Structure formats: structure tokens, C-alpha cells
């Protein structure tokens, strides 16, 4: 498993904007460098990207939740399916 950690404080969004589809859904395959969400702090947006290929298992934080540095944002399974 790979844990994607917040690098900064802010508000986490799974979508690029209101009314848009999420960048990725739980259970979907992701590739290293793929955007999983964004963090907003003072109208500045930082993309949060997958650090490995795998399957997105879960988002421990919800859309619009406040996150702090070190918080787990997403969990990716890197194990090959059996």
C-alpha cells in the first residue's frame, strides 16, 4: 500500500471545480503522476498526484475537508491482483 500524504495545509477537493466529475474514483486504476485531487490554500491550488501505479483504495478525507501537512489523503494498493 502507498499512502499519499498532504504536503501542506488547506482544503482538499476531489474535483477540479463545482459540478465537475472527480479526478478519480475509489476502485479505479491510477498511474504515477496522475492527479488525485487538489489542495486550496489562500486561492492557490496544488495538485496532489499518485506516486505509484496501482488501484485507488480510499480517500480518508472527504471533499471539502481541511487537511494538514502529514495527513493521509489517499491510499493506493500497489499489490498485483491475485
Protein Blocks (a to p, Z undefined) as FASTA:
>chain_A
ZZdddfbgcdddfbfbehiacfbdghiacdehiafbdcdeehiacddddfbdcddfbdcb
dehiacdehiafbdcdfbdcZZ
